[in-house]
Amino acid sequence: MPQPAGLAIEADDVRAAAERIRPLARRTPVFTSATFDAEAGVRTHFKCENLQKGGAFKIRGAANLVLSLPEAARARGVVAYSSGNHAQATAIAARHVGAPATIVMPQDAPRSKIEATRSYGARIVTYDRSRESREEIAGRILQETGGTLAPPYDHPMIMAGQGTSALELLEETGQLDALITPVGGGGLLSGCATIGKDLYPAIRVFGAEPAGANDTFLSMLAGERVAVQASTIADGLRVPKPGELTFPIVRRLVERIALVTDEEIRATVKFLLLRLKILVEPSGAAAAAAVLFRKLPGGINSIGVVLSGGNIDFEDLERY
């Protein structure tokens, strides 16, 4: 299916990313569960990015960007800002190519994520998210180093890399009625929608978003990017506004954004742990929650669900 003109990426960008990231990103397994299917009323295929290197899908986009850099750019280093999964992914990708990495992280980021990022060799610069701008801090570092910015979602190489998760999923399952991913900034959803619609034009594509961080839902209704004050346990989806590059793709190719409550997300994390024996973080469970609690329209007999990550602090499991 030819992609509409004017969008940031095309399906061939996702295919090129799949080849580029092969040395670094894992081809994660696809799980099924008869118990989940019975509860949800639909045949579900889980793409388990919680089992990905670094514990989340983010390595796909980070690897695609970093591995595309020429040697001179690698020597000047990579700069990223993130509170968790993208930070670790960028650090892993930079270490793989021998590039220095500087990651701007909030002071209140989970200590485990800060330490994990540091363990991959990155230099951590912390900031107070209530008073400082991570973008401005990263900008100053880039001016000092001449390095390359690896943003968490709003970049063609990042978007194309994230889409490889759907490419692998559909290569394994064949045609499905629908595909759903969590949506924060929209990098994962836009990349997956791009390749999904190219492989199977009739596939229905959905996003899942916390009700307390419903910027993409509201943006789809308004036809333009809308900002919100995000509040949700799904920390990876606390994005105040859809991406400038990702939103046009989401608007063009995605049928609907399904909203799920924090309680539904918690229940889904627990269900996946007890029934499928896999640990999925709240952000990673949002799409599964939309299916489990039947937030999607009718006419869907089979669906692919991206479980986008599994990085959750052990202490937080007491809440589930």
Secondary structure, 3 states (H helix, E strand, C coil): CCCCCCCCCCHHHHHHHHHHCCCCCCCCCEECCHHHHHHHCCEEEEEEHHHCHHHECHHHHHHHHHHCCCHHHHHHCEEEECCCHHHHHHHHHHHHHCCCEEEEEECCCCHHHHHHHHHCCCEEEEECCCCCCHHHHHHHHHHHHCCEECCCCCCHHHHHHHHHHHHHHHHHHCCCCEEEEECCCCHHHHHHHHHHHHHCCCCEEEEEEEHHHCHHHHHHHHCCCCCCCCCCCCHHHCCCCCCCCHHHHHHHHCCEEEEECHHHHHHHHHHHHHHHCCCCCHHHHHHHHHHHCCCCCCCCCEEEEEECECCCCHHHHHHC
